[in-house]
């Protein structure tokens, strides 16, 4: 009988059940999109966190923050309203 891991039926040895499928793809980063009423104002907050974030792109309705120490660490702040 197959085991159930996270609602997914699996078959085989326990080692095979925990091994992710081979896809040939590697995840290098995951960038969170944070919805806010004021992305420009929120940008200042994230820059004060001490993670070394700086504004890389600012279109007013969307702001991309990038860590100076680790450029793959990023946060995107996007407005809750549609751009003009």
Secondary structure, DSSP 8 states (H G I E B T S, - for coil): --EEETTEEE-S-HHHHHS----S-------EEEEES-HHHHHHHHHHTSS-EEEEEE-SSEEEEEESS-TT-EEEEEESS---
